Amino acid sequence: MSDVPFGFGPHDPNNEEPDDRDKGDSSDGGSGGGTGFSGGAGSFPGFGGMPGPGGMPGPGGTPNFDIGALGQMLTQLGQALSHSSGGDSGPVNYDLAKQLAHQQLQANKHTERPTQQQTKAIEDGIQLAELWLDPTTAFPTGTHVVRAWSAQEWVDNTLPIWKRLCDPVAERVSEAWLEALPEEAKQAAGPIVSMLGQMGGLTFGSQLGNGLAQLGGEVLTSTDVGLPLGPDGTAALLPANVERFGEGLDRPASEVTVFLAAREAAHHRLFSHVPWLRQRLLATVEEYARGIHIDTSSLEDLASKVDPSDPNSMQELMNSGMLEPRTTDEQQAALTRLETLLALVEGWVDVVVADAVGERLPGAEALGETVRRRRATGGPAEQTFATLVGLQLRPRRLRAAASLWRLLTERHGVTSRDRVWDHPDLLPDGSDLDEPLDFADRWGGSNEDLDDPIAAIKRAEAAEQANGDSESESSDGEGNDENGDR
């Protein structure tokens, strides 16, 4: 009895071209990572490594069907569906995201484990950086644990924070689509709504997995994207990525490691000793998510442009962005605040690290400029993640913020400069980045209030009382004038 399924002839290897044999050999499991739900030629959209219709027989040609590939596709599809019905019932399927991220990192050969020598170099680099940072900032050390991570360990250790970033956006997108449906459609949908929610979780999980895989192959430290992604007090560098970053810079590897260790340690000093900062950054992302709104008027326009006889018309419209949420004024305001806050964080780190290593590392200035350009321009990984979160997590005004912190340091000293972080209301805003001299002048005049807040309150009360007395005297004078006229 033949093992070939009904409708397919026996496989003839002589009919294959050499290139086809190479493409068809997927037994090593390295057939490529997932491409998100956008799909791609020869891959099942949304699930990495799944074969697509490329193995089906062409018209008039010899059938070329791989039963093993079909089994692999069905197995992975079953695993994906089991994820959707598992314990992770949130708006994003994080189990799937983690699995896809690990698979893609393996496919891209970003699985290097840190060696003992690399781990020791990172520990020594952090320790040395902490000593150099002490005179350049009023904040004490914020690092309690030092780690050397692989790309996969970075994914595992930062996933809890990504949940906080992604959940508000995914939840709001799902709610916005339901709100956009007419009431009759909601009632008719019934249990289908729950199924659509599970499929939405798979969609977001696939996109997040793609983004984490790309970021995991690029990030240098746990704070490289400007947010505190790792556990509190854990300074971590990714030695394999650091090594790739240092290629072509013409600087010793030890110098690059110490420079990046200083940036990591400076970030942790700031986030550890400014307790409101971490929450403010994450809350701004949540505020952005709350403003997501689906324009239902585009649905009617979409329906009029779909050609039922052309299967590609729907795909073209989906890729056109007609169904993407539009940015509201509230979202734009939240985005501006987030970009300003990220710029202030990165600018402060730039100034503190430059003062700490500038005279000790010969290539500090060149390394600093390389990092600034890298952060300002972003990369494929940040673009990929922005498609899910909807935000570009990079500071657009980094240089302006660094200039402001430098001016405050020169005019008022390290301790006074760092007191700007005492309260969020004291921070510069976008207009202050345009006019740093004005902010520096105002900060110099308000330092006395920071040194003695009780005295400042008493002065404010006395001034308020004096204003009240002067107003009452003026009103009494006006009353006397009126009586005199009578």
C-alpha positions in Angstrom: 0.0 0.0 0.0 1.3 3.4 -0.9 1.9 5.9 1.9 1.3 8.8 -0.5 -1.9 10.7 0.3 -4.8 10.4 -2.2 -4.5 12.8 -5.0 -0.7 13.2 -5.0 1.8 11.2 -7.0 5.1 9.8 -5.7 7.9 12.2 -5.1 10.6 12.2 -7.8 13.8 13.9 -6.7 15.1 14.0 -10.2 12.5 16.6 -11.1 14.0 19.0 -8.6 16.4 21.7 -9.5 19.4 22.0 -7.1 18.1 25.2 -5.6 14.7 23.7 -5.1 16.2 20.8 -3.1 17.9 23.3 -0.9 14.7 25.2 -0.3 12.7 22.1 0.3 15.0 20.7 3.0 13.4 22.0 6.2 14.2 19.0 8.4 16.7 21.0 10.4 14.0 23.2 11.9 15.7 26.4 10.8 13.3 27.4 8.1 13.1 30.9 9.4 11.4 32.8 12.2 7.9 34.0 12.1 7.1 37.0 10.0 4.2 38.3 12.1 0.7 38.1 10.8 1.8 39.8 7.6 3.0 36.4 6.3 5.3 35.8 3.5 6.1 33.6 0.6 6.3 30.0 1.6 5.4 30.6 5.2 2.2 30.3 7.2 1.4 33.8 8.2 1.9 34.4 11.9 3.8 31.3 13.0 7.5 31.0 12.4 8.7 28.0 10.5 5.3 26.9 9.2 5.4 25.9 5.5 2.9 27.6 3.2 1.6 26.7 -0.2 5.0 26.5 -1.7 5.0 22.7 -1.5 1.7 22.2 -3.4 1.8 21.0 -7.0 1.8 23.8 -9.6 -0.5 23.8 -12.6 0.6 21.2 -15.1 3.7 20.3 -13.1 4.8 17.3 -11.1 3.3 17.3 -7.5 5.9 18.3 -4.9 4.2 17.8 -1.6 6.1 17.1 1.6 3.9 15.1 4.0 6.5 15.8 6.8 6.1 19.6 6.2 2.3 19.2 6.5 2.6 17.4 9.8 4.9 20.1 11.1 2.4 22.8 10.0 -0.5 21.0 11.7 1.6 20.4 14.9 2.6 24.1 15.2 -0.9 25.3 14.4 -2.2 23.0 17.1 0.3 24.4 19.6 -0.7 28.0 18.7 -4.4 27.2 19.2 -3.6 25.5 22.5 -1.9 28.7 23.6 -5.0 30.7 22.8 -7.1 28.4 25.1 -4.5 28.2 27.9 -4.2 30.0 31.1 -3.0 33.3 29.5 -6.4 34.9 28.9 -5.2 38.5 28.6 -5.2 40.7 25.5 -1.8 39.5 24.4 -0.7 35.9 24.3 2.7 36.2 26.0 3.4 32.5 26.0 3.3 32.6 22.2 5.3 35.8 22.1 8.0 34.2 24.2 8.1 31.1 22.1 8.3 33.0 18.8 11.0 35.2 20.2 13.1 32.3 21.3 12.6 30.5 17.9 13.6 33.5 15.9 16.7 34.2 18.0 17.7 30.6 17.4 17.1 30.9 13.7 19.1 34.1 13.5 21.9 32.5 15.6 21.6 35.0 18.4 21.9 32.4 21.1 25.4 33.0 22.4 25.8 32.2 26.1 28.0 34.6 28.0 31.4 33.1 28.9 32.9 33.3 32.4 35.4 35.8 31.0 32.7 38.0 29.6 30.7 37.9 32.8 33.8 38.8 34.8 34.6 41.8 32.5 31.0 43.1 32.9 31.2 42.8 36.7 34.5 44.6 36.8 33.2 47.2 34.4 30.1 48.0 36.5 32.3 48.2 39.7 34.7 50.6 38.1 31.9 52.7 36.6 30.3 53.1 40.0 33.5 54.5 41.4 33.8 57.0 38.6 30.1 58.0 38.8 30.2 58.9 42.6 31.6 62.5 42.1 29.4 63.3 39.1 25.9 62.8 40.6 24.2 63.2 44.0 22.4 59.9 43.6 24.2 56.9 45.2 24.5 53.6 43.5 21.3 51.9 42.4 22.9 48.6 41.3 22.5 45.5 43.6 23.0 42.7 41.1 25.2 42.5 38.0 24.3 40.1 35.2 25.6 39.1 31.8 22.6 38.1 29.7 22.1 36.2 26.5 19.5 37.5 24.1 17.0 34.9 25.2 17.7 35.8 28.9 16.9 39.4 28.0 13.6 38.3 26.6 12.7 36.3 29.7 13.8 39.0 32.2 12.1 42.0 30.5 8.8 40.3 29.6 7.0 41.5 32.8 7.6 45.2 31.9 6.6 44.6 28.2 3.3 43.3 29.6 2.7 46.6 31.3 3.5 48.4 28.1 1.5 46.2 25.7 -1.6 45.4 27.8 -3.1 48.9 27.8 -2.7 49.3 24.0 -4.0 45.8 23.2 -6.9 46.1 25.5 -7.9 49.5 24.2 -7.6 48.3 20.5 -9.9 45.3 21.3 -12.4 47.5 23.1 -12.4 50.1 20.4 -13.3 47.5 17.7 -16.2 46.2 19.8 -17.4 49.8 20.5 -17.4 50.5 16.8 -19.8 47.6 16.0 -23.5 48.4 15.8 -25.6 47.0 18.7 -27.3 44.5 16.4 -23.9 43.1 15.3 -22.8 42.7 18.9 -25.9 40.7 19.7 -25.5 38.6 16.6 -21.8 37.9 17.2 -22.5 36.3 20.6 -19.8 33.7 21.4 -17.8 34.7 18.3 -16.6 37.8 20.2 -14.8 35.6 22.7 -13.1 33.6 19.8 -12.1 36.9 18.1 -10.6 38.0 21.4 -8.4 34.8 21.5 -7.4 35.3 17.9 -6.5 38.9 18.8 -4.3 37.7 21.6 -2.5 35.4 19.1 -2.1 38.4 16.7 -0.6 40.6 19.3 1.5 37.8 20.7 3.0 37.1 17.3 3.8 40.7 16.7 5.3 41.1 20.1 7.4 37.9 19.6 8.8 39.4 16.4 9.6 42.7 18.0 11.3 41.1 21.0 13.4 38.8 18.8 14.7 41.8 16.8 15.3 43.9 20.0 17.0 40.9 21.7 19.5 40.8 18.8 20.4 44.5 19.1 20.0 45.9 22.7 23.2 46.3 24.7 21.9 46.8 28.2 18.7 46.4 30.2 18.0 50.2 29.9 19.1 50.6 26.3 15.6 51.6 25.1 15.3 54.3 27.8 13.0 52.3 30.0 13.8 50.3 33.1 13.0 46.9 31.6 14.8 44.5 33.9 14.3 43.7 37.6 14.9 46.5 40.1 18.6 47.1 40.9 19.8 44.5 38.3 22.4 46.0 35.9 22.8 43.8 32.9 24.8 43.9 29.7 24.5 41.5 26.6 28.1 40.7 25.8 27.4 39.2 22.4 25.5 42.3 21.3 28.2 44.5 22.8 30.9 42.7 20.8 28.9 43.3 17.6 28.4 46.9 18.5 32.1 47.4 19.0 33.1 46.0 15.6 34.3 48.8 13.4 34.6 51.4 16.2 38.4 51.0 16.5 38.2 50.9 20.3 39.4 48.2 22.6 36.6 45.8 23.8 37.3 46.6 27.4 36.8 50.3 26.8 33.5 49.8 25.1 32.3 47.5 27.9 33.2 50.1 30.6 31.5 52.9 28.7 28.3 51.0 28.4 28.6 49.8 32.0 28.8 53.4 33.1 25.6 54.2 31.1 23.8 51.2 32.7 24.9 52.2 36.2 23.8 55.8 35.7 20.4 54.7 34.5 20.0 52.6 37.6 21.0 55.4 39.9 18.3 57.6 38.4 15.5 55.1 38.4 16.3 53.7 41.8 16.4 57.1 43.6 13.7 58.9 41.7 10.8 56.7 42.8 8.1 58.4 40.7 10.0 58.2 37.4 9.4 54.6 36.5 5.7 54.9 37.2 5.5 58.2 35.3 7.0 56.6 32.1 4.7 53.6 32.2 1.6 55.7 33.1 2.3 57.9 30.0 2.1 54.9 27.8 -1.2 53.9 29.4 -2.5 57.4 28.9 -1.6 57.1 25.2 -3.5 53.8 25.0 -6.7 55.2 26.6 -7.0 57.6 23.6 -7.1 54.9 21.0 -10.3 55.3 18.9 -11.4 53.5 15.7 -13.0 55.7 13.0 -16.1 53.8 12.0 -16.7 56.0 9.0 -13.7 54.3 7.3 -15.5 51.0 7.4 -18.1 52.2 4.9 -15.4 53.5 2.6 -13.6 50.2 3.0 -16.6 48.2 2.1 -17.1 50.2 -1.1 -13.6 49.5 -2.2 -13.5 45.8 -1.8 -13.8 43.8 -5.0 -15.2 40.4 -4.2 -13.8 39.0 -7.5 -10.3 40.1 -6.6 -8.8 38.3 -3.5 -5.9 40.8 -3.4 -8.1 43.8 -3.0 -8.8 43.1 0.7 -5.1 42.5 1.4 -4.2 45.8 -0.3 -6.8 47.7 1.7 -5.6 46.1 5.0 -2.0 47.2 4.1 -3.1 50.7 3.2 -3.6 51.7 6.9 -7.3 52.6 6.5 -8.3 50.6 9.6 -5.4 51.8 11.8 -6.5 53.9 14.8 -6.0 57.7 14.2 -3.8 59.7 16.7 -6.0 62.1 18.7 -4.9 65.4 20.3 -4.8 63.7 23.7 -2.6 61.0 22.4 -0.3 63.5 20.7 0.0 65.4 24.0 0.9 62.1 25.8 3.4 61.2 23.1 5.1 64.7 23.5 5.3 64.3 27.2 6.8 60.8 26.9 9.4 62.0 24.3 10.4 64.9 26.5 10.7 62.7 29.6 12.8 60.1 27.7 15.0 63.0 26.3 15.5 64.3 29.9 16.5 60.8 31.1 18.9 60.2 28.3 20.3 63.7 28.4 21.0 63.5 32.1 22.8 60.1 31.6 24.9 61.6 28.8 26.1 64.4 30.9 26.8 62.3 34.0 28.6 59.6 32.1 30.6 62.1 30.1 31.8 63.8 33.3 32.7 60.3 34.8 34.6 58.8 31.9 35.6 61.7 29.7 39.1 62.0 31.0 39.6 58.3 31.7 38.6 56.7 28.4 40.3 58.0 25.3 37.4 57.1 23.1 34.6 58.3 25.4 33.6 61.2 23.1 33.4 59.1 20.0 31.5 56.3 21.9 29.1 58.9 23.3 28.3 60.3 19.8 27.8 56.8 18.4 25.3 56.0 21.1 23.5 59.3 20.6 23.1 58.7 16.9 22.0 55.2 17.5 19.3 56.3 20.0 18.2 59.3 17.8 17.7 57.3 14.6 16.4 54.1 16.0 16.5 50.9 14.0 14.5 48.0 12.6 13.8 46.6 16.0 12.3 49.9 17.3 10.2 50.2 14.2 8.9 46.7 14.6 8.0 47.3 18.2 6.3 50.6 17.3 3.8 48.7 15.2 2.5 47.0 18.3 2.8 49.7 21.0 2.2 52.6 18.6 5.0 54.6 20.1 8.6 55.4 19.1 10.5 54.8 22.3 13.3 57.1 21.5 14.1 60.7 22.6 13.8 63.2 19.7 15.3 66.1 21.6 18.2 64.3 23.3 20.8 66.9 22.4 18.7 69.8 23.7 18.1 68.0 27.0 21.8 67.3 27.4 22.6 70.9 26.8 20.1 71.9 29.5 21.6 69.5 32.1 25.1 70.7 31.2 24.1 74.3 31.7 22.5 73.5 35.1 25.7 71.6 36.1 27.9 74.5 35.2 25.7 77.2 36.9 24.4 75.4 40.0 26.6 72.3 40.6 25.8 68.6 40.7 23.7 68.6 43.8 21.4 71.4 42.8 21.1 70.0 39.3 19.9 66.6 40.6 17.3 68.1 42.8 15.3 68.9 39.7 14.3 65.2 39.9 12.8 65.7 43.4 9.3 66.2 42.0 7.8 65.8 38.5 6.4 69.4 38.6 10.0 70.6 38.8 11.1 69.0 35.6 11.7 71.1 32.4 9.0 70.8 29.7 9.3 71.1 25.9 9.4 74.9 26.1 12.3 74.8 28.6 14.3 72.7 26.1 13.8 75.5 23.6 15.0 78.2 26.2 17.4 76.4 28.6 18.8 79.7 29.8 15.4 80.8 31.1 15.0 77.6 33.0 18.5 77.8 34.5 17.7 81.4 35.7 14.4 80.3 37.3 16.1 77.3 38.9 18.7 79.5 40.5 16.1 81.7 42.0 14.0 78.8 43.4 16.8 76.9 45.1 16.2 78.7 48.4 12.7 77.3 48.6 14.1 73.8 48.1 16.6 74.2 51.0 14.0 75.3 53.5 10.5 74.3 52.3 8.8 75.4 55.6 10.3 78.9 55.3 9.0 79.0 51.7 5.5 78.1 52.8 5.6 80.9 55.4 6.8 83.4 52.9 4.0 82.4 50.5 1.4 82.7 53.2 2.8 86.1 54.2 2.7 87.3 50.6 -0.8 86.1 50.2 -1.9 87.8 53.4 -0.2 91.0 52.3 -2.0 90.9 49.0 -5.3 90.4 50.8 -4.7 93.3 53.1 -3.9 95.6 50.1 -7.0 94.6 48.3 -9.2 95.2 51.4 -7.6 98.7 51.8 -8.2 99.6 48.2 -11.8 98.5 48.5 -12.3 100.6 51.7 -10.8 103.6 49.9 -13.2 103.2 47.1 -16.1 103.0 49.5 -15.0 106.2 51.3 -14.8 108.0 48.0 -18.4 107.0 47.1 -19.7 108.2 50.5 -17.9 111.5 50.0 -19.5 112.0 46.7 -22.9 111.5 48.2 
